[in-house]
């Protein structure tokens, strides 16, 4: 940490973290913040095909069952 910094409580982000990765994480965090401010549930994230990383954030209650979250919400075709 920079000894001249007045922001001693903020974590230092290593230079090795990809800027695009950080931007994606920030976008998800902003979406969650919007949901929080508007009182709606949120489960969001992104998948990085290059690294295989799955990054998610949510504001759902602890223990909320998300096992069917990817099931289609549309009725089956007839």
C-alpha angles and dihedrals in degrees: 000000000000108000091212093057119116089200099075094155096057116094118243113240112220116237089234094072111102112248092221090055091052091048091052091049090049091051091053090047091052091051090051090048090052090051091048092051091050096044097243132130119257136195114165144142146128140257119223108212092195098056101020090235117154111199118189139171130184143170095209122132117272110272095021109158109239096167093111097038092110095049113115114269091201120092115254116270114256 
